[in-house]
Amino acid sequence: MKPLRKFAAALLDRDLMPTALKVAAVVGSILFTINHGGALVQGKMTGDRWISGLLTYLVPYIVNIQYVSRSRKQQSPTRVPEAITSP
């Protein structure tokens, strides 16, 4: 359960949010236009389509947060046990 808590905390991390929001805005808008643009222009957006449209923006946000937080974790230096470093 600990990894899930860390991921949930990363979703609201103020350092990660600005880039993730920009990615979600750009990628989400492109996907929204592809998937729902016709219905929007024709005035045929239903409640289900609006929920789907919201998820269209949410998924790129989550993917970006996951990628960046995992990338940062891999870049952090590995802790060397004290017994190995002591003479």
C-alpha angles and dihedrals in degrees: 000000000000095000090053091053091049091050092048089051090049090056089065098036107134091213093055100038102076095058093039091052091051092049091047091050095051100037093036092052092051092048092043091053092048095046104032108013095101093049091047093052091046092048092242099126108137127191090262091052092051090052089049089048091053090052088050088067097036097056097059089047092053093044092051093049091049093049096047096044091048091046091052091049091054092048095052112102116260113247112243114215112251093234091063095049096045116092 
